[in-house]
């Protein structure tokens, strides 16, 4: 009997989150989990962008452990530095 790991693949979309639980063979990678979940197929213009495991950025070749949560991240809509500048500019006007 082949040992397996149970992992979750998630994507926090603008409209609603997408979540998929999978049992994969031990030694499976992040890229294999994303492919097996079909979550990427539900993401418009998915180009294999940034992914992580429990908030830590990882590569697709990262081997998964039982209980891992694979997170597919959306591209930033605005650069964080620009957002901070805008907030600071508004605060000075008040």
Buried (B, 14 or more C-beta within 10 A) or exposed (E): EEEEBEBBBBBEBEEEEBEBEBEBEEEBBBBBBBBBBEBBEEBEEBEEEEBBBEEEEBEBEBEBEEEBBBBBEEEEEEEEEEEEEEEEEEEEEE
